[in-house]
Amino acid sequence: MAKRVVLHIGTMKSGTSFVQSALMENPGPLEAAGARYLGETFGRQAKAVRDVYQHPRRTTRHRRWHALADEARAFPGDAALISMEFLSFAQPKQLGVLLDPFRGMEVEVVLTVRDQFRAIPAQWQTFTRNYGTDDWGTYLRRIEMTGRRARGSRAAMTFHRAQDVVSILERWSSRGDVRRVTVVTLPPPEAPREELWHRFCRATGVAAEGAVLGGLRDNISLGYASCDLLRRVNVYLEDVRPRFYRKAMRPLAREVLAPLREQESRPELDREAAELARRRNQEIRDAVRRHGHDLVGSLDDLPTPDQIEAPEQVLPPPGDQVLRAAEGVRTYVASLLESPEPGSRDDLQGGVATLDEEVAEVARLLRKAHRWSL
């Protein structure tokens, strides 16, 4: 039986994809360090957690989660590792269901945390890549909502579920069957790429700093205009099933939109949103100090500047950049069709007259190429 079970529970947008790729690609160094990434893949862990959330009272549907616990019991090493950011969503009643299968083993929790000045734009990007339709300025106003007002806003609900670090820490640290909670701050952008892995190794007590990291994938990041295009297209795709939507949008983002990133601007926080980010960073710092959580990294990675330099209002992305992204997507999707429709817009030279028409055409072609009913 493993001496310890280490649950890396997120948060979202805090380098989890990089960490998970490192875990999957380095079973040998992990084994040499006395550790194992349970289930071997992100997909197996994600499905196991989703089973618990979708059927919290039907333990017969938790077979994949129990299989991970069985693997931990059969592993004769030091640390059995799970890295799954969806665990940070767990509410108090779900924590018992998640933790009970590991009874008798020491459970430690690791929470990676990102500076909120950077987390907020990253979370909007995730929102736009998952049916979100709010523009950047509207999104900022919505995430400021709390309590009952937030319940009516998908933007606010998904943001707070993913980024309310203080609440996540309180839920997990309140459990008597969790021996230790460690907070890892995400290194600043100028830090070496491997610094996050080194911090993760220190937090988990797994001496696998020598893991091979060169070929690992990071989460694909898009520019401002590409995200704005997606939220416009999403208006036409709200009825598409999530599984089909994601299967189509992932390669589109990777192959068409991601290469445009260096040619596009970035979304900037306005003054009100920057004040929110500063306040949330301060709340995280206070919670770590107050509860005495172990810390790897530095609280200085969560800046709380005395002076906020930010515009009074956000600026929309340049229209020509959004149009360029739309034209690129239209060309890509049209290429997926076996034979373009005669006389349709995908036969036109030079595109369509307006951005709205281009967006509507992109949505139409997506539906046709992927056989989504109209």
Secondary structure, DSSP 8 states (H G I E B T S, - for coil): --SEEEEE---TTSSHHHHHHHHHH-HHHHHHTTEEETTSSHHHHHHHHHHHHHSTT-GGG-HHHHHHHHHHHH--SSEEEEE-GGGGG--HHHHHHHHGGGTTSEEEEEEEE--HHHHHHHHHHHHHTTT----HHHHHHHHT--HHHHHT-HHHHHHHHHH-HHHHHHHHHT-TT--EEEEEE---TTS-TTHHHHHHHHHHT---TT---TT--------HHHHHHHHHHHTT-TTS-HHHHHHHHHHHIIIIIGGGGGGS------HHHHHHHHHHHHHHHHHHHHHT-EEES-GGGS---SS----SS-----HHHHHHHHHHHHHHHHHHSSS--TTSGGG-SS--SSHHHHHHHHHHHHHHHTT---
